[in-house]
Amino acid sequence: MNCAFLTRRHLLVAAGSMLLTATGMMAADPPPAKETDKRLHADGKSWKLNKAVIEDTSRPRVLLIGDSILGGYMNGVIKALDGKAYVDAWMHPHAQSANLNKLLGEMLDNGPYDVVHFNMGLHGWQAGRIKEGTFEPLTKAFVEVIRTKLPKAKVIWASSTPVTVKGKPTELDPEINPVIIEHNRMAANVMKELNVPVNDFYSLLVGKLEWARGDQFHWKPEAYAVLAKTCAESVERELPEAIKK
């Protein structure tokens, strides 16, 4: 009797798990992420997927992807889109790689999403992190993962923000910032080829270095407010027409 009961129970649990997985309710959270470069940190937050609480399944859904810069502007975007779309935010420390593209595919199972807005780049400037000659192919593959998993979703890319001298926020870092510029250039080429709209975060802040916080990578609230407004407006333009009215 007990064995039979346990067997039936296990079957029911397994069936329930399969159903939840099929509907996307049990999509896996990202595995714990670490950044070995102590200069690059989550800026008081944590590397994880922040999920919106879905109450109205007819409302569009948005996924924001980025590094710690996303941690600075995501709440502004969530507030701006309140009542218009549910916003998930995946903040991670990964640079372009096959592993990142694999993780991305798993993240998208938390959708479906109507718009995916992403920025990444502040964790890929160190020599050797991205193998020479692979930046553009890996970036292209990143976009293709989104389009394969979410063929109806709109995709928006944002360039990486400037890097300043530690303790001298109004000066651009002479070693790191040129790498950021080059990576932005290569990524922009990919977006042009794939017809992906661009938010030029770099240009928005390079003339406002007084908004840099002084730790090389992060920014004051004034800067994040500009990024949030730019991101939210671009996302809203891509939402279904009925939601905009």
N, C-alpha and C positions, 0 to 999 in steps of 0.2 A: 504493500500500500504506500509506504513512505517513498519507496524508489519510484513508483509510478507517479506519485504526486510531484516529486522533484523533477522528473522528466518532463511532465506537462508544464510545470512552472518554468523550467529552463527554456522550453520551446517558445512559450509565450513571451518571455523576456527577449529572446533572440529575435522573434518576429517584430516585437515593438522597436527594438534597436534598428532593425533594417528599415522599418517604416520611417523612423525619425531621421535616419541618415538620408533616405531617399528624398525627404522633403527639405533637407538642408538644415534641420534643426540641431543636428549633432555634428556639424562641420568642425573639424579640429581647430583649436586655438594654436597659434604659432608656438614652436618649442622655445624654451628660454634662450634669450640671445645675450651675448656678451660682447663688449668692445674692449680690446686689449690696450688701445692707446688711451691713456688717462686724460689726455686733452679733450677727448671726445666722449661725452657722457649724455645721459638722458635728460640733463638739466632739471633735476628735481622730480622727474616723472619716471616712468618705467617703459621698457621696450615691450609693447604688447598691443593686442587688438582691443580697442575700446568700442564696445557694441552699444548701439542705440536700443532702447526698449520699444519694440514694435507693438503698437496698439491698433493701427489702421493699416491693413494689408494692401489697401488701394493706393497708399501714398508712395511716391518714388523713394528709392534708396540710393545713397551716395557713399562711395568709399574713398577716403583720403589716405594716401600712402606717402610716407616721408620719414626723415630722420628727426633729430630733436628740434629742428626749425618748425616742423609740423606741430610739435608740442606747444609752440608759442602762439600759433594762429588757429589751431583747430577749434577751440572754444568759441572764438569769434565767428567762425563759419557755421558752427552748430546753432549759435544764437540767431545769425542772419537767416538761416534756412528753417528756423522753427516754424512748424505748421505747414511747411512746403515739402520737406523731404526729411527722411531719417538719415543721419550721418554716422557711419562707422569710421574709425580712424586707426590705421595700422602704423604705429611708430616703431621703426626698426633701425639697427645700425649696419645693415648689410650694403656692400657695394655690388656692382654688377657682377653676376656669376651665374653658373648653371644652377647652383643651389638656391640662390634667390629666386630664380624663375620657377623652380620647383615649389618653393614655399608660397610664391604668389598664386600658383594654380590651386594650392590647398586653401589659401585665404579666400579666394573667390567663391569657394563652396559655401561661404557664409551668406552669400547673396540670395537671389540675383540682385545686381546693382544696375541702376540706370545711367549713372555717371561715375567714372573713376578718374580722380585727379591725383597725380603723383609728382613728387620731387625727390631726388636722391643725388648724392654726390659728395657730401662732406665726409664720407667715410671711405672714399676711394682714391684719394690723392696720394697716399703713401706709395713709394716705389714698390712694385711687386704685388700689390693688392689686386690689381686688374692686369692680367697678362697683356703684354704689348700686342696690339692688333686685334684685340677682342672687344674693346669698349663698344664700338658701333654695332657689331653683330649681336652682342649680348643685350644691348639696349633695344635693338630692333626685336629680338626674341621676347623681351619683356612685354612690349606692346602687343606682340602677336599672341602671347599667352592670354592676355585680357580679351582680345578680339575673338579668340577661339572659344574661350569659356563663356564669354558674354557677347555674342555676335550683335546684339541690339544696343549695347551700351556705348555711350559717348566717352571718349578718352581725352584728357587734357594733361599736358606736361608743364611743369614749372621749373625754370632754371635754378641752379644752386645759388645761394646768396654769397656775397663777398666775404673774404677772410681778412681780418685786420691784424695788426701787430699787437701782441699781448701788452696791455698797459698803455698802448698808444692807439686808441680806437679810431682816430681819424686818419691813420696810415694803413694802406693795404699791405698785407704780408708779402714781401718780395719773393719768397720761395713757394708758398702754398697757393696764393691767389692766381698766379699764372696757370697753374694746373687746373684750377677751377674754371678759369676762362676757356682753356682748351677743351675741357670736358663738356662745358656748356656748348661750345661750338660744334663738337662732334654730335652731341645729343640733338642739337637743333637741326643738323643735317638729316638725322634719322626722322625727326618729326616732320620735316618738310617732305621727305620721301613718302612717309606713311600718311600724310595729310592730317596730322594731329595738331589741334590748336595749342598755342603756347602762351603761358603767363611768364613774362620775363622778370622774375623776382630779382635777378641780379641788377638789372637796370633800375628797378624801383628803389634799390637801397644804395647803390654805389655813389650816388650824389648826396646821400644822407648819412655819411659815416658817423656823424655826431650821435646817431641813434644806436651805434654799436655799443655793446656793454663793456668791452675791454678785455674779454677773455678769449678773443680771436674769432669765435664762431657765433655767439649768441647776441640777441638784440634787446633793446628796451621796448616797453609796451607800444610806443608810437610806431615802431617799425612793424611789429606784429599786427597792429590794427590795419595798416596799409595792406599787408599780405592777406589778412583775413577778408577784407573788403574785396580785393582783387579776385581771390579764389571764389568767394561766395557769388559774386556777380557773374563770373565765367561759368560756374556750375549751374546757376539759375537759368542762364541763357540756353543751356542744353537740356533742361527739364522738359517733360511733355507739356505741350501748349496749354492744356486744360489747367495745369497746376499754376501757371504764371498769372492767370487772370484773377 
